[in-house]
Amino acid sequence: FDAVLDAEQDAGVHGPFINFTATFSYAICSVCPKSHGLPALGQMLLVEDAMMHPEKYGYKPRHFLYAAYLRRWVNSFNTANEAADLQNTFFVHYEKSFSVTPV
């Protein structure tokens, strides 16, 4: 993400800027500290934390990643679950954690 921000800056790109995403697995992440046993959310929360605190993960950013993340990031996931199941198993929980980040 930081490298793309560099490339845009080097090329003199001005808005409107494209959005970014990383498609997550609709699986429960047992090693993600905030997953709470919910599918996909732990992975999304871990990426958000890395954007907020890149130094925790051994990275020294060249840009203010969290500001760019808030403006341009879209969470996504893939699943074989039926759409009717997603409201109760995902979206209800997603909105509590990501009130401003679209999915």
Secondary structure by P-SEA (a helix, b strand, c coil): caaaaaaaaaacccccbbbbbbbbcccccccccccccccaaaaaaaaaaaaacccccccccccaaaaaaaabbbbbbcccccccccccccaaaaaaccccccc
